[in-house]
């Protein structure tokens, strides 16, 4: 593999073009890779497919130590943003294993010997059921395996699959790098309205109850992760493992069960049941769509979104992103954008947009939204979440 210059005396950056799995898996004669396709019948891949949430990657780079070096990690304390609504940022809990002893919740200093690989650069693959795969080159676009659909009611294709993201070498020419995410938001609006229509059809009481549970989920990252895993297991036809519930506190378990009941999932004995326990497949698929979007957002974005729910400005945020002009400018004199005139609300929205790589600027009589230099799909994921939350608030 060609080697570049070492970034520091302690590290060496290596670039490689080897895949994470050789063309023929060791001990097996069936090839893993064909031209732009993967043989899913290969015994090694069959073992991978038995496990949930597995992703194939192509290894492109690695960083190795060239001499012993020391690294340290420090605890990140919680902080609050805004005086109107307190927002707790994620707390980093440091843990490390040294000499057989596990050290937690303290500052950690470790010595790494040479040569040790300490970081890898990979490209994730999204593999379809026929073995065709795509390179996930765009930041924030995850890889994985296409799931087999089950049930009789499906959602429309997700907006993530409807629009070109320019992550393939032969993708052709698209919008400029700085404005394509904002254009995609406008194109996605009709699809999102159709996908979230089952929320609009719910009785007002059920909408309110579901919205209240989601607000609790937004402020609890652990609960959000568990909820997404349970929903994904149900959609995949798997029984959610009891360990997921066992790791949650009783109030978290109650919120999770309440959510499942509200979206048409029959809970049996206080625990998630089999796949046929879904009484309303269309509603459950819609809820899973929203939960997946919320879980895919960057750290602290869900908490910021929860703060916006408490301030009742979610419809305003959706209108802002939907009604942007081609240059990303919106007039503050628009009555729908009146909350942005309040500086504290504006700063919370600014923090929210910054967490998904968008800059919100306040001009004299307008606001401007621009994406950062290297855009990813986080603006679209936020827009999906806003549309889902708005659909639940239609009756309020």
C-alpha positions in Angstrom: 0.0 0.0 0.0 1.3 3.5 -0.8 2.3 5.4 2.3 2.1 9.2 2.9 4.1 11.3 5.3 3.5 10.6 9.0 1.2 13.3 10.4 3.2 13.3 13.7 6.2 11.5 15.2 3.8 9.0 16.8 1.4 8.1 13.9 1.7 6.8 10.4 -1.1 7.1 7.9 -1.5 4.2 5.5 -3.8 4.1 2.5 -5.0 0.7 1.2 -7.4 -0.4 -1.5 -8.2 -3.8 0.0 -11.8 -4.6 0.9 -12.8 -5.6 4.4 -13.5 -9.1 3.0 -11.3 -10.8 0.5 -12.8 -11.7 -3.0 -12.9 -15.3 -1.8 -13.6 -15.8 1.9 -11.0 -18.0 3.6 -12.1 -21.7 3.6 -14.8 -21.2 1.0 -14.7 -21.4 -2.8 -17.7 -19.2 -3.5 -16.7 -15.6 -4.5 -18.0 -12.8 -2.3 -17.8 -10.0 -4.9 -18.9 -9.8 -8.5 -18.9 -6.7 -10.7 -20.8 -4.2 -8.6 -22.7 -7.0 -6.9 -22.2 -9.2 -3.8 -22.9 -13.0 -3.7 -25.3 -13.1 -0.7 -25.3 -16.9 -0.8 -21.7 -17.0 0.3 -21.5 -18.9 3.6 -19.6 -16.1 5.3 -22.2 -13.5 4.3 -25.0 -15.8 5.4 -23.5 -15.7 8.9 -23.4 -11.9 8.7 -27.0 -11.7 7.6 -28.1 -13.7 10.6 -27.1 -10.8 12.8 -29.0 -7.6 12.9 -27.6 -4.2 12.0 -24.5 -5.5 10.3 -22.8 -3.3 7.7 -20.2 -4.3 5.0 -17.3 -1.8 4.5 -14.4 -1.3 2.2 -11.2 -0.5 4.2 -9.5 2.5 2.6 -7.1 3.9 5.2 -5.7 3.2 8.6 -3.6 5.1 11.2 -0.9 3.1 13.0 1.5 4.2 15.8 5.2 4.3 14.9 6.3 4.6 18.5 4.7 4.4 22.0 2.3 7.3 22.5 -0.1 8.5 25.2 -3.7 9.4 24.8 -6.1 10.9 27.4 -9.8 11.2 27.6 -11.7 13.6 29.9 -15.2 13.7 31.1 -17.5 16.1 29.3 -19.8 17.7 31.8 -23.5 18.6 31.1 -24.3 22.2 30.1 -27.5 24.1 29.5 -28.4 26.2 26.5 -31.0 29.0 26.7 -32.7 30.4 29.8 -36.3 29.8 28.5 -35.9 26.0 28.1 -33.0 24.0 29.7 -31.3 21.7 27.3 -28.9 19.1 28.6 -26.2 18.1 26.3 -24.9 14.6 26.0 -22.6 13.4 28.9 -19.5 11.5 27.7 -18.9 8.6 30.2 -15.2 7.6 29.9 -14.3 4.0 30.4 -11.1 2.0 29.7 -9.6 -1.4 30.5 -6.0 -1.4 31.6 -4.1 -4.3 33.4 -7.4 -6.2 33.7 -9.1 -3.4 35.6 -12.0 -1.3 34.2 -12.0 2.4 35.0 -15.2 4.4 34.6 -16.4 7.9 35.0 -12.9 9.4 35.4 -10.2 11.0 33.3 -8.3 8.2 31.5 -4.7 8.2 30.3 -3.4 5.2 28.3 -0.1 4.3 26.6 -0.4 2.7 23.2 2.5 0.6 22.0 3.9 0.5 18.5 2.8 -0.6 15.9 -0.9 -0.4 16.8 -3.7 0.5 14.4 -5.8 3.1 16.2 -8.1 4.3 13.5 -9.5 3.0 10.2 -11.1 4.8 7.2 -13.9 2.8 5.6 -16.6 3.3 3.0 -19.9 1.6 4.0 -21.9 -0.3 1.4 -25.7 -0.4 1.1 -26.5 -3.9 -0.3 -29.8 -4.6 -1.9 -31.6 -7.9 -1.8 -30.3 -8.8 -5.3 -26.7 -8.2 -4.3 -26.3 -4.9 -6.1 -24.6 -2.4 -3.8 -23.9 1.3 -3.5 -21.0 3.2 -2.0 -22.1 5.4 0.9 -19.7 8.2 0.2 -21.8 11.1 1.5 -21.4 11.9 5.2 -24.4 10.8 7.2 -25.6 8.3 4.6 -25.5 4.9 6.3 -24.9 1.5 4.8 -26.4 -1.9 5.6 -28.6 -4.5 4.0 -32.0 -3.9 2.4 -34.6 -5.5 4.6 -37.2 -7.9 3.3 -40.6 -6.3 3.4 -43.3 -8.0 5.5 -47.0 -7.4 5.9 -49.5 -6.1 3.3 -49.2 -2.4 3.8 -46.1 -0.5 2.9 -45.1 3.1 2.8 -44.1 5.0 -0.3 -40.4 4.9 -1.1 -38.5 7.1 1.4 -37.4 10.5 0.2 -33.8 9.3 1.0 -34.1 7.0 -2.0 -36.0 9.4 -4.3 -33.3 11.9 -4.9 -29.7 11.7 -6.2 -27.1 12.6 -3.7 -24.1 12.6 -6.0 -22.3 9.9 -4.0 -21.7 7.6 -7.0 -18.9 8.1 -9.5 -21.4 7.9 -12.4 -24.1 10.0 -10.7 -23.9 12.7 -13.3 -24.2 16.5 -12.7 -26.6 17.7 -10.0 -27.3 20.9 -8.1 -24.4 22.9 -6.6 -22.9 21.5 -3.4 -24.1 24.4 -1.3 -27.8 24.5 -2.3 -28.8 20.9 -3.2 -30.0 20.0 0.4 -32.4 22.9 0.5 -33.8 22.0 -3.0 -34.3 18.4 -1.9 -36.4 19.6 1.1 -38.9 21.2 -1.3 -39.0 18.2 -3.5 -39.6 15.9 -0.5 -42.6 17.8 0.9 -45.3 16.0 -1.1 -43.8 12.6 -0.4 -43.6 13.4 3.3 -47.1 14.7 3.5 -48.3 11.4 2.0 -46.1 9.2 4.2 -47.2 10.9 7.4 -50.9 11.1 6.5 -51.8 8.2 8.9 -50.8 10.5 11.7 -53.3 13.2 10.5 -56.1 10.6 10.4 -55.7 9.7 14.1 -58.3 11.0 16.6 -57.2 14.1 18.5 -56.8 12.3 21.8 -54.5 9.7 20.3 -52.5 12.4 18.5 -52.0 14.3 21.7 -51.0 11.1 23.7 -48.5 10.1 21.0 -47.1 13.6 20.8 -46.6 13.7 24.6 -44.7 10.3 24.5 -42.5 11.5 21.7 -41.6 14.6 23.7 -40.3 12.3 26.5 -38.4 10.3 23.9 -36.7 13.4 22.5 -35.3 14.3 25.9 -34.0 10.7 26.5 -31.4 9.5 24.1 -31.2 6.0 25.7 -35.0 5.6 25.3 -34.8 6.8 21.7 -32.2 4.2 20.8 -34.1 1.4 22.5 -37.4 2.4 20.8 -35.7 2.4 17.3 -34.3 -1.0 18.0 -37.6 -2.5 19.0 -39.4 -1.0 16.0 -36.6 -2.2 13.7 -36.9 -5.7 15.1 -40.7 -5.7 14.6 -40.3 -4.5 11.0 -37.6 -7.1 10.3 -39.9 -9.9 11.7 -37.7 -10.5 14.7 -38.8 -10.7 18.4 -37.3 -7.8 20.3 -34.8 -9.2 22.8 -35.8 -8.9 26.5 -32.4 -7.4 27.3 -33.5 -4.1 25.6 -36.3 -3.6 28.1 -34.1 -4.8 31.0 -31.6 -2.0 30.4 -34.3 0.7 30.8 -35.7 2.2 33.9 -39.4 1.6 34.8 -40.5 5.1 33.5 -38.6 4.5 30.3 -40.3 1.1 29.9 -43.7 2.7 30.4 -43.0 5.3 27.8 -41.8 2.7 25.3 -44.8 0.5 25.9 -47.2 3.4 25.6 -45.7 4.4 22.3 -46.0 0.9 20.9 -49.7 0.6 22.0 -50.5 4.0 20.5 -49.1 3.1 17.1 -51.0 -0.2 16.7 -48.8 -2.7 18.4 -50.4 -5.1 20.8 -48.2 -5.5 23.9 -48.5 -8.9 25.5 -47.7 -9.3 29.2 -45.9 -5.9 29.4 -43.4 -7.0 26.7 -43.3 -6.6 22.9 -44.9 -9.7 21.2 -44.4 -11.3 17.8 -44.7 -9.5 14.5 -48.3 -10.5 14.1 -49.1 -8.4 17.1 -49.2 -5.3 14.8 -52.8 -4.4 14.4 -52.3 -1.4 12.2 -49.4 -2.0 9.8 -49.7 1.4 8.1 -49.6 3.4 11.3 -46.8 1.4 12.7 -44.7 1.8 9.5 -45.3 5.6 9.7 -44.2 5.7 13.4 -41.1 3.6 12.5 -40.3 6.1 9.8 -40.4 9.0 12.2 -38.5 7.2 15.0 -35.8 6.2 12.5 -35.3 9.8 11.4 -35.1 11.0 15.1 -32.6 8.4 15.9 -30.4 9.2 12.9 -29.9 12.8 13.9 -26.6 13.9 15.4 -26.0 14.1 19.2 -28.1 16.7 21.0 -30.3 17.4 18.0 -33.2 15.4 19.4 -32.9 17.3 22.7 -32.9 20.6 20.8 -35.9 19.4 18.8 -37.7 18.6 22.1 -37.0 22.1 23.3 -38.6 23.4 20.2 -41.7 21.2 20.8 -42.1 22.8 24.3 -41.9 26.2 22.7 -44.5 25.2 20.2 -42.4 26.3 17.2 -42.2 23.0 15.2 -44.8 24.2 12.6 -42.8 27.4 12.2 -39.6 25.5 11.6 -41.2 23.3 9.0 -42.7 26.4 7.3 -39.2 28.1 7.3 -37.5 25.2 5.5 -40.4 24.6 3.1 -40.8 28.3 2.1 -37.2 29.2 1.6 -36.4 31.2 -1.5 -33.7 29.9 -3.9 -31.1 31.9 -2.0 -32.3 30.5 1.4 -33.8 33.8 2.6 -37.2 34.2 4.3 -38.9 37.5 5.3 -39.3 37.9 9.1 -42.5 40.0 8.4 -44.2 36.7 7.5 -46.6 36.0 10.5 -45.6 32.3 10.4 -42.0 33.3 11.3 -42.9 35.7 14.1 -41.3 33.5 16.8 -37.9 34.1 15.3 -38.1 37.8 16.2 -37.5 36.7 19.8 -33.7 36.4 20.3 -33.8 33.5 22.7 -36.0 31.4 20.4 -33.8 32.4 17.5 -30.7 31.2 19.3 -32.3 27.8 20.1 -33.3 27.4 16.5 -29.8 28.5 15.4 -28.3 25.7 17.7 -30.7 23.2 16.2 -29.8 24.1 12.6 -26.1 24.1 13.4 -26.3 20.6 14.8 -27.4 19.4 11.3 -24.8 21.4 9.4 -27.0 24.4 8.5 -26.2 28.0 9.4 -29.1 30.3 10.3 -28.3 34.0 9.9 -30.4 36.9 11.1 -30.4 39.9 8.7 -32.1 43.2 9.2 -35.6 42.1 8.2 -35.1 38.5 7.2 -33.3 35.3 8.0 -31.1 33.2 5.8 -30.4 29.5 5.9 -27.3 28.1 4.2 -25.8 24.7 4.3 -22.1 24.1 5.1 -19.4 23.5 2.5 -19.7 19.7 2.6 -23.4 19.0 3.0 -24.8 15.7 4.1 -28.3 14.3 4.6 -28.8 15.6 8.1 -30.9 18.6 6.9 -33.3 16.2 5.1 -33.5 14.0 8.3 -34.4 17.0 10.3 -37.0 18.0 7.8 -38.5 14.5 7.9 -38.7 14.7 11.7 -40.4 18.2 11.5 -43.0 16.9 9.1 -43.8 13.9 11.3 -44.1 16.0 14.4 -46.3 18.5 12.6 -48.6 15.8 11.4 -49.2 14.7 15.0 -50.0 18.3 16.0 -52.5 18.9 13.2 -55.5 18.6 15.6 -54.0 20.9 18.3 
